[in-house]
């Protein structure tokens, strides 16, 4: 760690308790995607108090805080997500969720507090020449918050040369960061296949058209996509997670529904998989006298770390945490992030931040026992401050 970063981390820790309190307040009052009104109001009030120009209502409940200094035309975007998940919290913590079936089970409360801590430090002591755009995004959890903000003019109203985000990583020690060049995370698509036949009594199957038989053969045929259509050196996942059909053992229903999750690490493979799913569903159904409709929804794209932005992230992390604080990931992960829509528009980089290896800090996200590790808060804030000051260097 350089002396400058050691001082920065020490300064952030002086006020860390304030942002831990904010984080826990957000944790106790979680809000689902596009309903983050309380959280957005809290963020806006803090940013206004620190001198930012604040724009609310972007993409629904999104907030952007902008701060300009000097005469440089350089701009940087730093993004945090704000939404919670429809999960009943089971931590028993003093600041546990007060909202039934809603909790911050992914650490977005921590991400919001991290960016607020960085915002405060940059406003009060930041040394930079250019424009900061701090992006507080709604509805990251599969609801399309990033695309809504982009459609609402995010990058035309607040241009960014580069954009950065982070996510906490249970199992990675606090004070360590992980990232990789190129594709960091997979695309994510949700698919609903509706197979329509003709219902009849189970004792007289010849009078109907069984959609369950057609659906079962679609499930089996889908397994050939990754095995026989995707190039072996590339990665893809086709998971049938749900089958719904019928209510009685002696009745053939008129309809069967399949729900799929589809992942890929590059756009060409994603497009290939989509085409094969559509073809298999329609032709397998036809072979059994049924019909199939495919509702194919893109949740996120492959998240690709751009080379220049990635080098900036690496340099910042090594200055903050030393070479031992950086883990270069050998492989991408099949999880997804809708920050990928932003990195399709603007060069960017996504990193993971250590959330700890023991106790609640090591519990997987999307788990009712999970909690963000407050010890990681200042590390994340220091990273964001370092990115901004390194790119928007003064003098």
C-alpha positions as CSV (number, residue, x, y, z in Angstrom):
1,X,0.0,0.0,0.0
2,X,1.4,3.4,-0.9
3,X,1.6,6.1,1.7
4,X,-1.1,8.2,-0.1
5,X,-3.6,5.3,-0.1
6,X,-2.7,4.5,3.5
7,X,-3.7,8.1,4.4
8,X,-6.8,7.8,2.3
9,X,-7.9,4.6,4.0
10,X,-7.2,6.2,7.4
11,X,-9.3,9.3,6.5
12,X,-12.2,7.1,5.4
13,X,-12.1,5.1,8.6
14,X,-12.4,8.3,10.7
15,X,-15.9,8.7,9.4
16,X,-16.6,5.0,8.8
17,X,-19.1,4.8,11.7
18,X,-21.4,7.3,9.9
19,X,-21.6,5.2,6.8
20,X,-22.0,2.0,8.7
21,X,-25.0,3.6,10.4
22,X,-26.4,4.6,6.9
23,X,-25.8,1.1,5.6
24,X,-27.6,-0.5,8.5
25,X,-30.5,2.0,8.2
26,X,-30.9,1.0,4.6
27,X,-30.6,-2.7,5.6
28,X,-33.4,-2.2,8.1
29,X,-35.6,-0.5,5.5
30,X,-35.1,-2.6,2.2
31,X,-37.0,-1.8,-0.9
32,X,-37.5,-3.9,-4.0
33,X,-36.7,-2.9,-7.6
34,X,-38.3,0.4,-8.8
35,X,-39.7,1.0,-5.3
36,X,-36.5,2.4,-3.8
37,X,-38.1,5.7,-2.9
38,X,-36.8,5.9,0.7
39,X,-33.3,4.9,-0.3
40,X,-33.2,7.2,-3.3
41,X,-34.4,10.1,-1.1
42,X,-31.7,9.4,1.5
43,X,-29.0,9.3,-1.2
44,X,-30.3,12.5,-2.8
45,X,-30.4,14.4,0.5
46,X,-26.8,13.4,1.4
47,X,-25.4,14.3,-2.1
48,X,-27.1,17.7,-2.0
49,X,-25.7,18.4,1.4
50,X,-22.2,17.7,0.1
51,X,-22.5,20.0,-2.9
52,X,-23.5,17.7,-5.7
53,X,-25.9,18.6,-8.5
54,X,-28.5,15.9,-8.0
55,X,-31.0,14.5,-10.5
56,X,-33.6,12.1,-9.3
57,X,-36.2,9.8,-11.1
58,X,-33.8,8.5,-13.7
59,X,-35.2,5.2,-14.9
60,X,-37.8,5.3,-12.2
61,X,-36.0,5.7,-8.9
62,X,-32.4,6.2,-10.0
63,X,-30.3,9.0,-8.8
64,X,-27.2,10.7,-10.3
65,X,-25.0,13.1,-8.3
66,X,-22.6,15.2,-10.4
67,X,-19.6,17.2,-9.2
68,X,-17.4,19.3,-11.4
69,X,-14.0,20.8,-10.6
70,X,-11.4,22.5,-12.7
71,X,-11.4,22.8,-16.5
72,X,-10.8,19.2,-17.7
73,X,-13.3,17.6,-20.0
74,X,-12.6,14.2,-18.5
75,X,-15.6,12.4,-17.0
76,X,-15.9,9.2,-14.9
77,X,-18.9,7.2,-13.7
78,X,-19.1,5.3,-10.5
79,X,-22.2,3.1,-10.0
80,X,-23.9,1.4,-7.0
81,X,-27.1,-0.6,-7.0
82,X,-29.9,0.1,-4.4
83,X,-32.5,-2.7,-4.6
84,X,-33.3,-5.5,-2.2
85,X,-34.6,-9.0,-2.8
86,X,-37.9,-10.8,-2.0
87,X,-36.5,-12.9,0.8
88,X,-37.5,-13.2,4.4
89,X,-34.5,-12.2,6.6
90,X,-33.3,-14.8,9.2
91,X,-30.2,-13.1,10.6
92,X,-31.7,-11.9,13.9
93,X,-29.5,-8.8,13.8
94,X,-30.5,-5.6,15.6
95,X,-30.8,-3.9,12.3
96,X,-32.6,-6.7,10.5
97,X,-35.2,-5.9,7.9
98,X,-38.4,-4.4,9.2
99,X,-40.2,-5.3,6.0
100,X,-41.7,-8.7,5.5
101,X,-40.4,-10.9,2.7
102,X,-37.9,-8.2,1.7
103,X,-34.2,-8.0,2.7
104,X,-30.8,-6.8,1.4
105,X,-29.6,-10.4,0.8
106,X,-27.1,-9.3,-1.9
107,X,-25.3,-6.4,-0.2
108,X,-26.7,-3.5,-2.2
109,X,-27.1,-1.7,1.0
110,X,-23.3,-2.0,1.4
111,X,-22.7,-0.9,-2.2
112,X,-24.9,2.2,-1.7
113,X,-23.1,3.1,1.5
114,X,-19.7,2.6,-0.1
115,X,-20.5,5.0,-2.9
116,X,-21.9,7.5,-0.4
117,X,-18.7,7.3,1.6
118,X,-16.6,7.9,-1.5
119,X,-18.9,10.8,-2.5
120,X,-18.4,12.5,0.8
121,X,-14.6,12.1,0.7
122,X,-14.4,13.4,-2.9
123,X,-16.6,16.4,-2.1
124,X,-14.8,17.4,1.1
125,X,-11.1,16.5,0.3
126,X,-11.0,15.2,-3.3
127,X,-8.3,16.4,-5.5
128,X,-9.4,16.1,-9.1
129,X,-9.9,18.0,-12.4
130,X,-13.0,16.9,-14.3
131,X,-16.5,15.6,-13.7
132,X,-17.7,12.9,-11.4
133,X,-21.0,11.2,-12.2
134,X,-22.1,9.0,-9.2
135,X,-24.8,6.6,-10.4
136,X,-27.2,5.1,-7.9
137,X,-29.1,2.4,-9.9
138,X,-32.5,0.9,-9.1
139,X,-33.7,-2.7,-9.9
140,X,-30.5,-4.5,-10.6
141,X,-32.0,-7.9,-9.5
142,X,-33.4,-9.0,-12.9
143,X,-35.8,-6.1,-13.4
144,X,-33.8,-4.0,-15.9
145,X,-32.8,-1.0,-13.9
146,X,-29.7,-0.3,-15.9
147,X,-31.6,-0.4,-19.2
148,X,-34.3,1.9,-17.8
149,X,-31.6,4.4,-16.8
150,X,-29.9,4.2,-20.2
151,X,-33.3,4.6,-22.0
152,X,-33.9,7.6,-19.8
153,X,-30.7,9.2,-21.2
154,X,-28.2,8.3,-18.5
155,X,-25.1,8.6,-20.7
156,X,-26.4,11.4,-23.0
157,X,-27.3,13.6,-20.0
158,X,-24.3,12.5,-17.9
159,X,-21.5,11.5,-20.4
160,X,-18.8,9.2,-19.0
161,X,-15.5,8.4,-20.5
162,X,-15.5,5.2,-18.4
163,X,-17.8,3.6,-15.8
164,X,-16.9,1.4,-12.9
165,X,-18.8,-0.8,-10.4
166,X,-18.1,-3.3,-7.7
167,X,-19.8,-6.2,-5.9
168,X,-19.1,-7.7,-2.5
169,X,-17.7,-11.3,-2.6
170,X,-18.3,-13.6,0.3
171,X,-15.4,-16.0,0.7
172,X,-12.8,-13.4,-0.4
173,X,-10.9,-11.9,2.5
174,X,-11.7,-8.2,3.4
175,X,-9.1,-6.0,1.8
176,X,-8.7,-8.1,-1.3
177,X,-10.2,-7.5,-4.8
178,X,-10.7,-9.8,-7.7
179,X,-11.2,-9.2,-11.4
180,X,-10.2,-10.4,-14.8
181,X,-9.5,-9.1,-18.3
182,X,-12.3,-9.5,-20.8
183,X,-15.5,-11.2,-20.0
184,X,-16.1,-11.1,-16.2
185,X,-19.7,-12.5,-16.0
186,X,-22.2,-14.3,-18.2
187,X,-25.3,-13.0,-19.9
188,X,-28.6,-14.0,-18.3
189,X,-31.8,-14.7,-20.2
190,X,-35.1,-16.0,-18.8
191,X,-37.2,-18.1,-21.2
192,X,-40.8,-19.3,-20.9
193,X,-41.9,-22.0,-23.4
194,X,-45.6,-22.6,-23.5
195,X,-46.6,-25.9,-25.2
196,X,-50.3,-26.0,-26.3
197,X,-52.0,-29.3,-27.0
198,X,-55.6,-30.5,-26.5
199,X,-56.9,-31.6,-23.1
200,X,-58.8,-34.8,-22.7
201,X,-59.5,-37.6,-20.2
202,X,-56.5,-39.7,-19.3
203,X,-58.3,-42.8,-20.2
204,X,-58.9,-41.6,-23.8
205,X,-55.5,-40.0,-24.9
206,X,-56.3,-40.6,-28.6
207,X,-58.9,-37.8,-28.3
208,X,-56.4,-35.2,-27.3
209,X,-52.9,-33.9,-27.9
210,X,-50.6,-34.3,-24.8
211,X,-48.5,-31.2,-24.2
212,X,-46.7,-33.0,-21.4
213,X,-45.2,-35.5,-23.7
214,X,-44.1,-32.8,-26.1
215,X,-42.7,-30.7,-23.2
216,X,-40.7,-33.7,-21.9
217,X,-39.1,-34.2,-25.3
218,X,-38.3,-30.5,-25.5
219,X,-36.5,-30.8,-22.2
220,X,-34.4,-33.7,-23.4
221,X,-33.7,-32.1,-26.8
222,X,-32.6,-28.8,-25.1
223,X,-29.7,-30.8,-23.5
224,X,-28.1,-31.2,-26.9
225,X,-27.5,-27.4,-27.4
226,X,-24.5,-27.1,-25.1
227,X,-23.3,-30.6,-25.9
228,X,-23.6,-30.5,-29.7
229,X,-24.1,-26.9,-30.9
230,X,-21.9,-24.7,-28.7
231,X,-18.2,-24.7,-29.6
232,X,-16.4,-26.8,-26.8
233,X,-14.0,-24.0,-26.0
234,X,-16.9,-21.7,-25.1
235,X,-19.3,-21.8,-22.2
236,X,-23.0,-21.8,-22.0
237,X,-25.7,-23.1,-19.6
238,X,-29.3,-24.0,-20.4
239,X,-31.2,-24.9,-17.2
240,X,-34.9,-25.9,-17.1
241,X,-35.8,-24.8,-13.7
242,X,-39.5,-25.3,-13.7
243,X,-42.2,-27.4,-15.4
244,X,-45.9,-26.7,-14.8
245,X,-48.7,-28.8,-16.3
246,X,-51.9,-30.4,-15.1
247,X,-53.5,-30.9,-11.7
248,X,-54.9,-34.4,-11.8
249,X,-53.4,-37.8,-12.6
250,X,-56.3,-38.9,-14.9
251,X,-56.5,-35.7,-17.0
252,X,-54.3,-34.7,-19.9
253,X,-54.1,-30.9,-19.7
254,X,-54.3,-28.5,-22.6
255,X,-51.1,-26.7,-21.8
256,X,-47.6,-27.2,-20.3
257,X,-45.1,-24.5,-19.4
258,X,-41.3,-24.7,-19.1
259,X,-39.2,-22.0,-17.5
260,X,-35.5,-21.7,-18.4
261,X,-32.4,-19.8,-17.3
262,X,-29.8,-19.4,-20.1
263,X,-26.2,-18.2,-19.7
264,X,-23.3,-17.5,-22.1
265,X,-20.0,-15.7,-22.0
266,X,-20.1,-14.0,-25.4
267,X,-22.8,-12.5,-27.6
268,X,-22.4,-14.9,-30.5
269,X,-22.9,-18.0,-28.3
270,X,-25.9,-16.3,-26.6
271,X,-27.5,-15.7,-30.0
272,X,-26.8,-19.2,-31.1
273,X,-28.4,-20.7,-28.0
274,X,-31.5,-18.5,-28.4
275,X,-31.9,-19.6,-32.0
276,X,-31.6,-23.3,-31.1
277,X,-34.0,-23.0,-28.2
278,X,-36.6,-21.5,-30.5
279,X,-36.1,-24.1,-33.2
280,X,-36.1,-27.1,-30.8
281,X,-39.3,-25.9,-29.0
282,X,-41.3,-25.3,-32.1
283,X,-40.2,-28.5,-34.0
284,X,-40.4,-30.9,-31.0
285,X,-43.9,-29.6,-30.3
286,X,-44.9,-30.0,-33.9
287,X,-43.6,-33.5,-34.0
288,X,-46.2,-34.4,-31.3
289,X,-49.1,-32.4,-32.8
290,X,-48.7,-29.5,-30.4
291,X,-47.6,-25.9,-30.8
292,X,-45.0,-24.0,-28.8
293,X,-44.5,-20.3,-28.2
294,X,-41.2,-18.9,-26.8
295,X,-41.0,-15.8,-24.7
296,X,-37.3,-15.0,-24.6
297,X,-36.2,-12.1,-22.3
298,X,-32.7,-10.7,-22.0
299,X,-31.9,-9.9,-18.4
300,X,-28.3,-9.0,-18.9
301,X,-25.5,-9.2,-21.5
302,X,-22.0,-10.7,-21.0
303,X,-20.2,-8.3,-18.8
304,X,-16.9,-7.4,-20.5
305,X,-14.1,-5.5,-18.8
306,X,-12.6,-3.0,-21.3
307,X,-8.7,-3.1,-21.4
308,X,-8.0,0.6,-20.6
309,X,-10.6,0.7,-17.8
310,X,-9.3,-2.6,-16.4
311,X,-5.7,-1.4,-16.3
312,X,-6.9,1.7,-14.4
313,X,-8.7,-0.6,-11.9
314,X,-5.7,-2.8,-11.5
315,X,-3.3,0.1,-10.9
316,X,-5.7,1.6,-8.3
317,X,-6.1,-1.7,-6.5
318,X,-2.4,-2.4,-6.4
319,X,-1.7,1.1,-5.0
320,X,-4.5,0.6,-2.4
321,X,-4.0,-3.0,-1.3
322,X,-0.6,-4.0,-2.8
323,X,-0.1,-6.8,-5.3
324,X,-1.2,-9.3,-2.7
325,X,-4.5,-7.6,-2.5
326,X,-5.4,-8.3,-6.1
327,X,-6.6,-11.7,-7.4
328,X,-6.7,-12.1,-11.1
329,X,-9.5,-14.5,-11.9
330,X,-8.5,-17.3,-14.4
331,X,-12.1,-17.8,-15.5
332,X,-15.3,-15.8,-15.9
333,X,-18.2,-16.8,-13.7
334,X,-21.7,-17.8,-14.9
335,X,-23.4,-15.3,-12.6
336,X,-24.7,-12.2,-14.2
337,X,-25.0,-8.4,-13.6
338,X,-27.0,-5.8,-15.5
339,X,-24.1,-3.4,-15.2
340,X,-23.3,-5.2,-18.5
341,X,-25.8,-3.0,-20.3
342,X,-23.7,0.1,-19.1
343,X,-20.4,-1.4,-20.3
344,X,-22.0,-2.0,-23.7
345,X,-22.5,1.7,-23.9
346,X,-19.4,3.0,-22.2
347,X,-16.0,1.4,-21.6
348,X,-15.9,0.0,-18.0
349,X,-14.6,-2.4,-15.5
350,X,-16.3,-4.5,-12.8
351,X,-14.5,-5.9,-9.7
352,X,-15.4,-7.9,-6.7
353,X,-14.6,-6.7,-3.2
354,X,-13.8,-9.1,-0.3
355,X,-16.7,-9.6,2.1
356,X,-14.9,-12.0,4.4
357,X,-14.4,-15.7,4.8
358,X,-16.0,-16.3,8.2
359,X,-19.3,-15.8,10.0
360,X,-22.0,-13.9,8.1
361,X,-19.4,-12.3,5.8
362,X,-18.7,-15.8,4.3
363,X,-22.4,-16.6,3.8
364,X,-23.4,-16.7,0.1
365,X,-25.5,-13.9,-1.3
366,X,-29.2,-14.4,-1.9
367,X,-29.4,-16.2,1.4
368,X,-31.7,-15.3,4.3
369,X,-28.6,-15.5,6.7
370,X,-26.4,-13.1,4.6
371,X,-25.2,-9.7,5.8
372,X,-22.8,-7.3,4.2
373,X,-19.5,-7.0,6.1
374,X,-19.0,-3.5,7.4
375,X,-15.3,-4.0,7.6
376,X,-15.2,-3.9,3.8
377,X,-16.9,-0.5,3.5
378,X,-13.9,1.7,3.6
379,X,-11.9,-0.5,1.3
380,X,-14.6,-0.1,-1.4
381,X,-14.9,3.6,-0.8
382,X,-11.1,4.0,-1.1
383,X,-11.2,2.1,-4.4
384,X,-13.8,4.4,-5.8
385,X,-12.0,7.5,-4.6
386,X,-8.7,6.2,-6.0
387,X,-10.3,5.5,-9.4
388,X,-11.7,9.1,-9.6
389,X,-8.6,10.8,-8.5
390,X,-6.3,8.7,-10.6
391,X,-8.3,9.2,-13.8
392,X,-9.3,12.9,-13.1
393,X,-5.8,13.7,-11.9
394,X,-5.2,17.3,-11.0
395,X,-2.2,19.2,-12.3
